[in-house]
Amino acid sequence: MSDPVTFINVVDVDASTQQEVVDLLREAVEDFFSHRPGFLSATVLASPAGDRVVTVARWRSAEDAAANGEQAATAEYGRRLSALATPNPGTYATVAEYAA
């Protein structure tokens, strides 16, 4: 098993659809992703300008993140998101982390 990974999706949106995108991403996390094996946490962020939404999800391992990506529900949420906005997803390894 690998180390935890972080999935980050920077979503470019029109200000008129930002709240709809936020609602969709919250639904996806609350109803599906948070119940998947290996899910650790998720944060949904909205830019004050209304042009971007960012999702940061932590997974126990790269394998867990990849397995989540293979689910039909993941594809369906991706399709719904792409109909509203332009997602730019990526998976990242933590190289440094700092806390107060």
C-alpha positions in Angstrom: 0.0 0.0 0.0 1.3 3.5 -0.9 1.3 6.7 1.2 -1.8 8.9 1.3 -2.4 11.0 -1.8 -4.3 14.2 -2.5 -6.7 14.6 -5.4 -7.2 18.3 -6.4 -9.7 19.4 -8.9 -9.6 23.1 -9.9 -12.8 23.8 -11.7 -13.2 26.9 -13.9 -16.8 28.1 -13.7 -19.0 30.9 -14.8 -20.0 33.0 -11.8 -23.7 32.3 -12.6 -23.1 28.5 -12.1 -20.6 28.6 -9.2 -23.2 27.7 -6.6 -24.6 24.9 -8.7 -21.1 23.4 -9.0 -20.5 23.8 -5.3 -23.8 22.0 -4.6 -23.0 19.2 -7.0 -19.5 18.7 -5.5 -20.9 18.7 -2.0 -23.5 16.1 -3.0 -20.8 13.9 -4.6 -18.7 14.0 -1.4 -21.5 13.6 1.0 -23.5 10.9 -0.9 -20.7 8.9 -2.5 -17.0 9.7 -2.1 -17.0 9.9 1.7 -18.4 6.3 1.8 -15.7 4.8 -0.5 -12.8 2.7 1.0 -9.7 4.7 1.7 -11.5 8.1 1.8 -9.9 10.4 4.4 -11.2 13.9 3.9 -12.5 16.4 1.4 -12.7 20.2 1.3 -14.7 22.2 -1.3 -13.5 25.8 -1.8 -15.2 28.6 -3.8 -13.4 31.7 -5.1 -14.8 35.0 -4.0 -14.7 36.1 -7.6 -17.1 33.3 -8.5 -14.9 31.9 -11.3 -13.4 28.9 -9.7 -14.3 26.0 -7.3 -11.5 23.7 -5.9 -12.0 20.3 -4.4 -9.2 18.8 -2.3 -9.7 15.2 -1.3 -7.3 13.0 0.6 -7.1 9.2 0.1 -5.3 6.6 2.1 -3.4 5.4 -1.0 -3.0 5.9 -4.7 -4.7 2.6 -5.1 -7.8 3.8 -3.2 -8.0 7.0 -5.3 -7.6 5.0 -8.5 -10.3 2.5 -7.5 -12.7 5.4 -6.8 -12.0 6.7 -10.3 -13.2 3.4 -11.8 -16.7 3.6 -10.2 -19.7 4.3 -12.4 -20.9 7.0 -10.0 -17.6 8.8 -10.3 -18.0 8.9 -14.1 -21.6 10.2 -13.7 -20.5 13.0 -11.3 -17.7 13.8 -13.8 -20.2 14.0 -16.6 -22.5 16.3 -14.7 -19.6 18.5 -13.6 -18.3 18.8 -17.2 -21.7 19.9 -18.4 -21.5 22.9 -16.0 -17.9 23.8 -15.9 -14.3 22.9 -16.9 -12.6 20.5 -14.4 -8.8 20.2 -14.2 -8.2 17.2 -11.9 -4.9 15.8 -10.7 -3.5 13.5 -8.1 -0.6 14.6 -5.9 1.8 13.1 -3.4 2.5 15.2 -0.3 6.2 16.3 -0.2 5.9 18.6 2.8 3.2 19.6 5.2 3.2 22.3 7.9 0.8 23.1 10.7 0.7 25.6 13.6 
